[in-house]
């Protein structure tokens, strides 16, 4: 779009689409069977064509062959090839297309190339005696471009060779008049010399074939020793200045492939080709650039030039005014002919490069301004730059291709060590070699320094060197005496000293607290006590010089060796008080942000008293729960690292507050580091002999065990927390511990004890006016009542809590999930589906994966009971996946049980039994009584439908025994029904009647419509077997009515 308009109109996009549509039609009309296609891409449009379909590319190929023929002395072949190239030229390129100013330089470059090839073609034809035909063409050209002296030159020569000497002299006078009148200058020395030669009838212009050939060799730049010295340029040696390639160059295959692909892609470019290789100190930029330059040097027959620009150097950097004379000298310009003015030098440099194919390597560049005057002005040349700076200006304004070089792969790093130190050393202890490569941060320079140190001490082992580096510090041990360039600290120092003062301070402070996940701008602002904008500027400057790496999500990370260097700097430049204050600010930032993340996702739980305000730090604004979860995902590794740092260096209080806040977030979405986090907190609480902190850490440990299904261990930790909270008199902490202990008791099948704990917690919550705690207690009470089959009491508790929990999404999700289970038990499937979908949406919005999985197990059961078995299978599989990812054994059992019932219904008993065996094993290990009972009942059903009635009866009896122990009316009713079904198929009708009637009584008491319908179906079969047809029919009708009441149709 920039090529079409200087200032695009509002309709630019629409106009462009119209143009493209017209182009598609035109392409179809010209060649409907041609594979040429105009493709739409995310960045615009691409025309897929073969080289021979593009005139400009075909022109370039014919002109290249023509020039090769000229260089080889085959003028006839040259005339043929150059003629084919010129036959493609009809008028001016794009003469009927309106272009923007931005596109004109490229068009100008194409026009200049056309003129250059036309000029060569004319010279070849002159040499071959074709001047009669050329005279007319040259007259037209001189009239069209009267200020181009070369056209006048060729016209005068053609006239003279055609024996029209007077016309030639007259033409010179006309040319001189045009130049004087229009430009105020005399003709060039070259044109004046030709005029003098015509006047004197110089023998070299006698028109004989041999004279024409000799003259052509001079004018086309292929002169030989037979031509007079004053007319033939002195041959200039082709520059070959590349430094020696590394004989032991290792790895970088992917990067070399990228460079090869880049060069191939730009092979037909009409502008100079610029490649920028950037990266941190010691990463191997120069080695890669020089190695690749050697690989492609044969593509640049006019030479290879190398300059060290000294951009990051202990001395002054090389200015363009110093570099240009060196470049001109390399191109063969004598010192006395180099202009004084830098602008004139640059102009001469571009002129000389315009007709050559030269590879230029500008190493160690400071910035774009240093090298922009050194870039050629036309196509054919390649410039390779290396720098620690990003050189974004060259990318933006000069179409440079940038490649950022990373450290070596571990295997390649070890190969570098082996190359320098000797492969027998690394083979003797490969693990030590890997450790040494890691200590060198996989940087080629540092690896070579380490290898050289080992090579200097042939009797030393790699392991002993690794041990030394670990004890004295890597930077102290990674240097080669007597060579300042072979020193890791000095290499980093050149980049560090190039930073402005605020960025230098920020870089030093980065070493104080590890940030393995990368430091955010806000965290950097807290660390340095500056604004977010100032922190962003400093961090970006550090990354620009590759002292840190900017990640895709806007964070900044340093490798370990740079952090060690920064630690040395901060110890030398920043006082202990400044360092301590910076650490405290960063820890406060992490803690407050994590507290806010927990607050927007879950109701507050006061396990510890509120902290004092602390220092001022930036606030992270979480507009909705999802953004809080994303922040935690990005910062989790940093939070763990900050916790470890606080545990090692203090303050101790920060440790248990961080653990407490992290646990609030972990309960919603567990992570593998949860146990480590809690263990750190408990260790510090013990070390500090702080009972309040220990109580909070015990609570966190209990929550961890409960969350992973270790209910007995959870209860043990929570009971200890209750005792400690009572000792210190912290009532809110006592309440949350009682509540969580109740949850563990409920899952252990001790629902009556659980209800007692919930009531105690509820009383404390009301005493201290903790509305969030009160709501959580009511949710937990509802779940306990559901377990016992007291569904009416459960509904009353849920009705009360749903009116008060709108401010706390986690509590609302729990309440809706419990209500969905209640409606499922009541056989109100449509209502169950509605509330469970609402609960699911909340869980996903706050990132509560554990609660999401629980809701999915209930939702899967709803779909199963509604007859939507494929949907049920997908939902339950999703629940199982989350359970496995989060190590939630409770949900794992429920999901396995649900999936097994589907296998049974679909006639896959073997698969069902395998799942149920796993579920029973997990339930037994964790003490999850409800899951155990459900698995036994499902096993009974599977064996019954497989005709294994004795096994079915045995599992049903076991389930009934376990259900009676739990006191759950729902489980007892379900177990009685399973026992009745098994007895029926065993022919024990009396036992069937007994258990079916008991099941029916409990199910009616609980209000379970679908369960009653199933039990009535068993009774109907029993009555039918005993010959009581009317009773059987009555039971069947009742079962049908109850099923219809519960029926849920998809879409309702």
N, C-alpha and C positions, 0 to 999 in steps of 0.2 A: 504494500500500500504506500510505503514511503517513496517508492520509485515513481509513483503516478502523480502524487500531489505533494506540494510543499506544505499546504494547509488543507488536510482532507476535509471535504464537505461532510455534513451530517449524513448524507446518503452514500458515503464512500463504500460501506460494506455492501449495500444493495447494488450500487453501480458495479463493484468488483464482481459480485455474483452474476450480474447480467453479462459482463464481459466474458466470464468463464463459460457461461452457458452458450454464448455465441461461438466461443472457441471450440467447445465440444462439438457443436453442429458442424463447424467448418472442418474439423478433423475427420468427422464421420463422412462428410461429402467427398473429401479428397481421397480418403483411403478407407472405405468401410471394412475391408478385410484385414487391415493392418493392425498389429497388436498395440500400436501407439495408444496410450491411455492417459487421460488427465485425471489424476487421483486426488481426492480430498484427504488432507492430513490434519492433525490437530494444530499444526503451526501454519497451515496454508494449503497450497496446491503443489503437486509435483507432476511434471510431464515425463512419462517414461518413454524414452526413445533410444534407438541405437545410434552409435556415433555417426554412421553415414547419413542419418536422417537430419543432422544438424549442420547447416552450412558452415558455421563458425568452426566447428570441430573438424569437419572435412577440410576446410581452408587451412587450418593449422597443420594438419597432416601433410597435405600437398606441399605447403610452403616449407615444412621441415625437410621433406625429401628433396625439394629443390635446393635448399641450402646445403644439404649433404652432398648433392651432385656438384654444386659449386666448389665446395671444399675439396672434393675428389678430382676436380679438374674436368668433369663431364659437363660441359656447357650445353650440349644438345639435350641431355637429360634434364638439366636444370631448366632450360626453356620450356620443355614439355610439362614438367611438374608445376613450375611457377605459373605457366599459362592456365593449367587446370585450376589452380587456386584462384587466379584472377577471374576466371570465367564464372565463378560463383558470386562475384561482386556486381550488384546491379543497383546503382544509386548509392545514397548514403545509408548506413545502417539505421533502422528505425526512424527514417525521415518523416514518416506520416504518423508517428506516435508522440504524443505530448508527454514529456517526462519531467520529473521533479529535479530540483537542483542536486539532490543527493545521488541521483542515478547518472548524472552527466559525466563525472570523472571516469567511470568505467566505460561509457560510450566513447569518450575521447581517447581512452587507451586503445580501444578496438580500432578506431579510425587511424590512429597513428601506426598501428601494426599493419593495417591495410596499405597505407602509404609506403611503409618500409618495404613490404614485399613487392609492391608495384615498382618501386625504385630499383630493387634488385633485378626484377624481371626485365626492366628496360636496359639495365647494364648488360645482362646476359645477351639480349637481342642485339645490342650495339656491337658486342664482341663477335657475334655471329654474322654481322653484316646486314642486319635487317633494318637499316636506318631509313630507307625510303618510306616504309610503312610507319615507322616510329615518328617521323617528323610531324605528320598530321595529328597523331595522338598527343604529342608533346605540346604542340601549339594550343590545342584545346585545354590541356592541363595547365599551361602557363597562364592562359586567360582566366581559368577558374581559380587558380591559386597563385596570383602574381608575386606574392612575397616569399615564395619558397624558392630559394636560390638553386637547390639541387635540380629542379625542373629546368630552369634556364640553362644550367650547366649541361644537362643532358641534351637539350635542344640545340645548343651551340655546337656541341660535339657531333651530334647527328648531322647537322647541316655541313659542317666541315668535312666529315668523312664521306658525305654524299657529293663532294666537290662543289659545294655551294658556299664558298668561303665568304663572299661578300655578304650573303644573307646571315652567315654566322656572326660576322663582325657587327652588322646592323642589329642583330638580335641582342648582342651584348650591350649595345648602347641603350636599346629600349629597356633592358633589364636594369641597367644602372639608373636610368631616369626614374623608373618606378620606385626603386629603393631609396633614392635621394628624396624624391617628392613625398613618398608616403612615410618613410622612417627617418629621413635625415641622415642616412649613413651611406658610406661607399660600399661597393660589393666586397665580399669576403676575400681574403688572400687567395683561397683556392680558385674562385671564379676569375680573379685578376690574373693568376698564373695561366689559366686556360686561355684567356684572351690574348695574353702575350705569346703563348704557344701557337695560336692560330695566326697571329700577326706575322710571326717569324717562320711559319710553315714548318714547325718542329717535326723532325723525321719520325718521332714516335707516333705522330698522328697522320702517317702517310696512307692509312687505310688498308695496307696489306694484311693478309690473314695473320702472319706472325706478329706484326705490330699491334693488330687489334687484340690478339690473345695476350700479349705482354701487358698492354694497357689495361685489359680487363682484369688481369691478375692483380694489378696494383689497385684499381678502383674497387674491386670486390674483396680486397684484404687477403689475397692468396699469392702475394708476390714471392718471387724466388731470387736467387743470387744473380740472375742474368740481367735484372733490371737495375738501372742506375741508382746508387745509394741515395741521391737527393730526392728521388721520387718514391722510394720504398720505405715504409715505416720500419724502424729497428724492431726486430722481434722481441716481445716481452715475455719473460719466463712465466708460465702458468703458476699462480700461487698455490702452494700445498702446505698450509700452515697448521693443519690440525695437530694437536698434541698426540703423542703415541697412545694407541689404544691399550686398554688393560688386557694383558694376555690371560689373566684369570677372571675375566668378567663373568659374573654368576647371576643367573635368574633373570628377572625382568622381562620374561617372554611376553606377557600380556601387554606390558607398556610398549615394547618394541612393535608388537602387532598393531597397537593403536596408532603409533607413529607412521608405520607403513601404510595403514589404511587412510590416514589423514593425507599423506603425500599423494596417494593414488587418487583420492577424491579431488584434490586441488590441482591435478595435473593439467587441466585445461583452464585454470584460472586466468583471468585477464588483469589481475593485480598481483603485486608481490605477495608471496606466501610467507607467513610469519607463524612460528610455533614457539610457545612459551612453556618451559618446563620449570615448575615451581615446587617448593617443598622446604622442610625445615633444614637446619644446619646438619651437615653430615649424612643426609639421606641418599646421596649419590647422584645429584642432579648433573654435575659436570661429567661424571663417568658415563652416565647414560647418554647424554647429549653427544659426547665425543665418540662413544662406541657406535651409536646410530649414524652419526655423520660419516664415519669410515664406511659403514655398510652401504650408504647411498651416494658416496662421493663420485662414483663413475657416472652418475646421472647429471653431473655438473662439470662438463669438460673444460669450462673456462676457469676453474680453480676453486679452492677452498681457503677461506680466510678465517683466522681465529684472533679474537681480542679478549683479554681479561679486563673487564670494565671496573674492577676493584670496588664494586658497590658496597660490599661488606668486607672491609679491610682495615687493618690498623692504620694505614696511611690514607691520603686523600683519594677520593674516587676519581675515575677518569672522566673528564669533561668531554662533551662532543667536539670541542675545539682541539682537544688533544687526540681524539680518536680519528677524526676525519683525515688528517694528513697521513696517519698510519694506513688507513684503508686505501687512500689514493696511491700511496707508494706501493702497496701490495698489487694494485692494478697496473703498475708500470709507469706512473706519472713521475718524471724526474722532479727532484726537490725544488729546483729553480722554477718549475712550471706550475707549482701548486699555488693557487691564489692565497692572498693574505686573509681576506674576509671569510669567516666561517660560512656565511650564506653562499658565497661563491664556491667554496669548497664543497658544500652539500650539493649545489647545482651540478658541479662537475662530476661528483661521485654518481649522482643519479643518471647523468648523461652516459657515463662510461658503462654503467650497469644495464642500461636500457637494451643493449644489443648482446648481452652476455648471459650465460647460465652459470651463476656462481653460488656456492654455498657459503654462508657467513654464519659463524658461531660467535655470539657475543655472550661471554660467560660472566656470572656474578654481577648481574645488573642491579642497580640501586632502585630505579623507578622508571616510569615510562618516559619522562622528560629527558632522561639521560640518553636514551637510544632512539627516540623518534626521528631525530635528524639523520640517523644512520640507516634508515630503512630505504631500500630502493624504491623508485617511483613507478616501475612497470613490471610486467610479468616476466617469468623465466628464472628468477632467483629465489632461493630459500634462505630465510633467516631463522636461526635457532637461538633462542635466548634462555638463559637460566637465571633464576633469582630466588631469594628467600621471600621477596615481596610477591603479592598476587599479580601485580601488573594489570589490574583491572582496566586501567585506561586504554591499554593496547587492545584488550579484548573488546571494549566498547566502541572505540573509535577507529581502530586499525584492522579490524576483522582477524585478530590473532586467535589462533587455536591454543587453548590452555590445557595443560595436563599436570595435575597435582600428583607428585610422587610420594608414595607411602613407604613405610619401612619394609624391609625384606620379609618374606615368609620365613617361618622358623627353620625349615629345612635348608633354604638358601643361605640363611644367616650362618648356620653350622658349616655349610660348604665354604663360605668366605673364611671362617676361622681355620678350616682344614687347609685351605689354599695358602694362607700366610704362615700359620704355625706348623703345618705339617699334618698330613692326614693320619699318620700313625698316632699322633697325640690325641686327636679327637676320637679315633676308633678305640683307643685304649679305655676311654671312659666316656661313652656317648651321652650318658645322663649329665655328667659335668659339663660337657660341651654345650648341651641344650641350656643348662643353667647359665653358663657364661654368655651365650647368645641373648638370653633374656635380660641379664644384667646390662648388656650393651644396648638394650632397647631395640635390637634388631637393626641398628643404624650401621650402614656399611663403613663409614669413617671410623666409628668407635670399634667395630668388629676388627678392622684392620689394625687399629692401635693395639687392641688386646692381643691379636695374633702376633704382632711384632714383638710385644713384651714377652710372650711365650717363646718366640723364636730366639730372643736374646738369652733366654735361660733354658737351654735344651734339656737339663736334668729335672726341671720342675714339672709337676703334674698339673693338668687343667684344674683338678679339684682343689689343689692348694691355692691356686690363683683365685678361684671363686671364693674360697674362704677368706683370703686376704681382702678382696674387694668388699665383702660383706662386713669386715671388721674395721677397715680404715676408711671406707667410703669409696664409692665407685669413681667419683670424679678425681680423687687423689691418685687412684691406681690406674687411671686410663689416660696416660700421657707417655710420650716418647721423649726422653731427655735429649736436648740439643736441637729439637725441631718444633718451633712454636705452632706450626700448622697441624702437627700430630698431637693435638691436645683437645679433649672434649670440652673442657671449661672455656678455653679461648674461642672455640668454634661457636659455642652458644653466646659467649660474651659479645661477639660482633653484632649479633642480632639484638641482644638486650640493650646495648648502648645506642642502637638506632631508634629505640622507642622514646617517645616523649615522657616527661616525668610522671604524669598520672598513670600511664600504661605500665611504666617500670614498677611503680608501687603496687599496682594491681597484680602484676606478674609475681612479685615477691610474695604477696599474701596468699596467692593460690596454693602455696605449699603447706599452709597451716593446717587445713582440715581436708582429708581426702574427699574427692568428689568423683567416684568411679562412673557415675551416670552422666557426668558433665555438669558444669556449673551454669545455672541460669543467670540471666541478666539481673533479676531481682535478688538472687542470692549473692551475686557479685556486688550489688549495691549495698547490701547489708554488710558484707565482709569488709568493704573499703569505706563504708560510711559516706557514700556519695549518692547522688540521685540516680534513678534508673537510666536516664539518658546518658549521664556521665559514665556509668558502668558499661553501658552498651558500647559507647565510643572507645573506651579503654580496652575492653575485651576484643572488639573487632580489630583494633590496631595490633594487638598481640597476635591474633589469628592471621592478620594480613602478612605479618613477618614469619608466620609458621612457628611461633613459639607455643602455640596451642592450636588445636584442631576444632573448627566450628562444625557441629553436627547438623544433621538435616532439620532437627527440631529447635535450632537456635541455642544450643548449649555449647560450652567450651571445655575441652579436655586436653590435658598434657600427658605425655608419656612419663614413666617413672624417672628417667634420667633427667629430664627437664625439671621435674618437681624437686629432685635432689639439688639441682643447680639453684633453683629458686629458694630452697630452704637455706642454702649457704648464704645467699644474698640477703634474705630477710634477717638472718641472725646477725649479719654484719651491718645492716643499714637501719633496721627498725628496733626500737627498744622493746624490752620484755613487756612493759605495760601496754604498748601499742599492739603487740602481737596478741596478748591476752584479751584485750578489748575487741579485737577483730574476731577472734574465735568465739567470744561470748555473743557478739552480734549475730554471727552466722548460726550458732546453735539456737538462739532465740528466734531467729527467722524461721528455721525449720520447725521448731516446736509450735509456734503460733500458726503457721500455715497448716500443719498437720491437725491442730486442734480445730481450725475452721473447716478443714476438709471433713473431719468427723462430724462436726456440728450440722453441716448441710445435708448429711446422709443419714444420720441416726440421732435419736434422742440423747441428751446429755446424761452421763452417769457419773456421780460425784464420788469417785473412788479415792480421790485425794483433794485436799482443800485447794481453792483457787490460788494461783501464784501471784506474786507482786507484779506490777506492770513491767519491770525490767527496762531495757533500753529501747529506743525508737528504732524500729526496723520497717522495711517496706511491707505492705500488706498484699497478699494474693487475693484477688477478688474472684470468688467462686459464685458465678451467677446461678448455677444449677448443679444438682448432684453429679451429673455426668462429668463436668469439668473438674470437680474435685477428684473423682476417680482417675481421670487422665493425669492430673498432677501427681497423684500418688504413684501411678505406674512409672512416670518419668523420674520421680525423685526417690523411689524406694531404696535403691542401692546407696544413694547419698545419705538417706536417713539412717540406715544401718551403719554406714561408715562414721557418721557424726556421733551416733550412740557409742560405738567402739572408742572413738576419740575421747568423748566425755568420760567414759569408764576408765580410760587410761590416765587422763590428765585432769579430770574434774571440769566443772563442779559436779559433785555427786548428786545433788538434787536434780540436776538436769537429766541424769540417767533415768531415774524412776518416773519423772514426768514424761520423758520421751517414750519409755516403754508403755506407760499407761495410755498415752495418746495413740501410739502405733497399734496397740491391742484393739482399741475402739475401731480402727480401720480394718485390722486384720480379721475381726469377727465377721465383717461383711464379705471380705474376699481374702481367704487365707493364702499365705505364701510359705514356701519352704523354710524361710528364715525365722518364722514365728518362734519356734522353740529356742533358737539361739538368742533372739531378742529378749525373751523372758528370762532365760538363764543369766544373761548379763545383768539384768535389773535385780534379780534375786541375790546374786553374788554381791553386788554393790550395797544393797540394803543390809545384808548380813555384815559386810565389812564395816559399815557405818553404824551398826547396832541401832537402826531406826525402826521401831515396831510398826509405825504407820506405813512407812515405805514397804516393809516386808509384807504387811497385810495386803497392800495394793498389788504387790508382785505375786503373792499367793493367789489372789483373785485372778490375775491375768493367767497364771499357770492353770488354774481350774478351768477358765474359759477355753484355753487351748485344748485341754484334754476333753472337755465336753464337746467342743466343736469337731474334734476328730473321732468322736464316738468312744473315748476311753472314760466311761461314766464313773467307774469306781475310783480311778485316779483323780478325776475331776472332783468328786465328792470329798475325797480326802483333803485336797488343797483348799477347797472352799470352806470346809469346816474349820481348818486352821486359820483362814482369813477372818471368819466370823469371830473366833476367840480373840485374835489380835485387835480387830476393830473395837470389840467390847472393852478390851484393856485400855485403849487410848481414848475411848469415848467418841469415836467418829461414827455418828449414827447413819449418815448417808452411805458410807462404805459398808456398814453392817447390813443395810437394806439390800444393796445390790448383790452382796454375797449370799444372803438368805434366798434371794430370788433365783440366782444361778444354781444354788444347791438344790432348790426345789425342782428345777428343770432336770438336773442329773438324776434325782430320785424318781421322777416321773418316767424317764427312759429306762430306769432299772426295774420298772414295774411296781414301784412303791408310791402309788399315786396319792394315797391318803396322807402319807408323810409329806409328800410334795405340797399338798394343799395347805398343810399346817405351816410350812415354811413360807408359802406365798402370803398367807394371812398375816404372819408376823411382819413380813416385809411391807405389806400394804399398810399396816398400822403405823410403821415408822415413816413411810412416805407421806401419809396424811399428817403425821405429827410435824414433820419438817416442811410441809407444803411443797412436796416434790411431785408436780402433776405428771411429768414424764415418767417417773418411777411408778406412780399409781397406775398409769395407763399400761405400763409393761406388766405390772402384777396382774391386772385384770385379764390381759391377753394370756398370760401363763395359766391363770386359774381356769380360763375357758378351755385350754388344751387339756388340763388335768381332768376336768369334768367330762370332756369328750372321751378320754381314755376310760373313764369309769362307766361310760354310757349314760351319764346324767346330762342328757342333751339340752333339757330345758334350762338348767342352771347355766350351762355353757352359753346358751343363746342370750340369757339375761346379761352375763358378763360382757359378751361381745357387743351387744346393743349399747351398753353403757360406755365402753371404751371407744367405739367408732364415732361417737358424738364428740370426742375430746382430742383425737390424735391427728388432726389435720396438719398441725405444725411439725409433726415428726414422721417423716415418710417410712422409716424403718418399722416403727410401731404400727403404723397403718397397714403396711404390707403384711406384717405378722397377723394382725387382727383379721384382715381379709382372707389370708391363707387359712386360718382356723375356721372362719365362717364357711369357706368353700368345703372344707372337710366335713363340717357339721351338715351342710346341705347334701353332701354326698351320702353321709350316713342316713339322712332322713329320706333319701331317694328323690330329692328335688334337683334333678340333674341340670335343668336349664339355668336355675338360679346359681347352682354350684359353678357352672361354666362361666357365668357372667362375673362373679366376684373373683374367681381365680385368675381370669384374664386381667382384671384390674390389678390384682396383687402382683401378677407377673410383670406388668408394665412398670410398676413402682420399683420392683426389685432390679430390673434392668436399668432403670434410670439412675439408681444410686449405686449400681455395681455390686449389689448384695448377691453374690453367686450362690452362696450356701442356701439362703432363703429362696432364691430362684429355683434351685434344684428341689427343695422341699415342695414348693408349689407345683412343680412339674410332675412329681410323683402322684399328687392328688389329682391333677388335671388328667394325667394318663388313665387313672382309675375311672374318672368321669367318662372319658371317651370309650373306655372298654365296656362299662356298664350300659352305655348308649348304643353299643353295637358297632362303633367306629374303630374297628381293630387296627387298620393300617395307621390311622392318626395316633391312636394310643401307643403303638409301637414306636413311632418317631418321637413322641413326647417323652416316653420313658427312657428311650435310648439317650436322648439329650440330658435327662436327669442323671443317668449313670455316667455319662462322659464328664459332667461337672463334678460328680462325686469322686471319680478317680483322679481328676486334676487337682482337687482340693483336699484329698485324703479324708473325705467325710464318710466314715464307715456306716453311719446311720442311714444316710440317703442311699448309699450303695446297697444296703440290705433291702430297703423299700423298693428301689428301682428294680433290683433283681427279682424280687417277689412278683412285682407287677408284670415284668416281661415274661416270667415263667408262666403266669396264668394265661397270658396270650398264647404262648407255645402250646399249652394244654388245649385251649379252645381251638387252635388250628391243627390239632392232631400231631403235635411234635413232642411226644412225651420224653424222649431221651434228652432233647435240648432243655426242656423244662426242669427235669431232675438235676441236670448238671448245674443249672443256675441256682436251684434251690439248695443244693449241697453247699455251694459257695456261700449263699446267704446265711445258712445255718451256722457255718463255720465262723463267719464274721460276727454274727449275733452272739454266739456263745463266747467268743473271745472278748467282746466288749460289754456283755451283760445287757444287751438291748432286748428286753423281754417282749415288747410288742412285735418287733421284727421276727423274733424266734417263733412266736405263736403263729403269726401269719404265714411263715415259711412251712411250718408243720401242716397247717390247714391246706395250703396249696399242694403240698406233697400228697396229702390224703386224696384230694380231688384228682390229681394226675394219675395216681395208682388206681383209683376207682374207675376212671374213664378208660384205663388200659386193661380192665378186667382183673386187677390184682386186689381183690376185695379185702383179704386179710391184712395186707400191708396198709391199705387205705384205713382200715379200722384202727390199726395200731398207731399210725401217725395222728389220727383224729383224737384218740384217747390221750396221747402224749400232749397234744395241743390243749385239750380240756384241762389236764392237770396243771399245765403252766398258766393257763388263763385263770383258773381258780386261785392260783397263788398271787396273781396280780390284782385280783378284785375287779377287773375291767368287765363290766356287763356286756359291752359290745363284743369283746373277745370271747367271753363265755358263751354268748348266744351263737356266735359264729362256729365255735368248737362243737357245741351241742348239735348244730345242724349238720356239720361234717360227720359226726359220729352216727347220727340218724341215717344219713345217706349210705354210709358204709354198711351199717347193720341191715338196711333194706336189701342190699345186693347180696348179703350173706344169708338172707332168708330169715333173719331174726327180727320178725315183725314187731314183737312186743318191745324189744329194746329200741327199735326204730321209733315206735309211738312215744316211748318215754322221753327220748332225747329231743324229738321234734317238738313235743309239747313244751318242754323246758325252754328250748330255743325260742319258740313263738312267744312265750310269756316275757322273756327278757327283751325281745325285739319290739314287742308292743309297748312295753314300759319305756323303752328308749325312743320310740317313734320312728323305727327304721322300716320304711315301706318296702323297698326292694328286698331287704333281707327277709321280711315277713312273706313276701310273694314267693321267694325261693323255698322257704321252709314249708309253706302251704303246698307247694308243688310236690315236695317229698311226702307230705302227709297224704295227698291225693293218691299217689302211687301206693302208699301203704294200705290205705282203705280199699283201693281197687284189688290189691293182692289178697286181702282178707275177705273179699266178697261184699264189702259195704259200698255199693255203687253210688247210692244217693249221697253219702258222706264224701265220697271221692269227688263227685261232681260239684258239690258245694265248695270244697276246698279249692278245686280248680277255678271255679268262678271268682272266688275271692282273690286268688292269686292273679288272675287276669285283670281284675279291676285295679289292684294295687300297682301292677306293672304299667298299666295305661296311665295312671296318675303320675308315675315317675318318668314316663316316656319323654325323651328329648330328641327332637328331630333336628338334623343339621340345618343351621341357618335360623333357628328360632331364637 
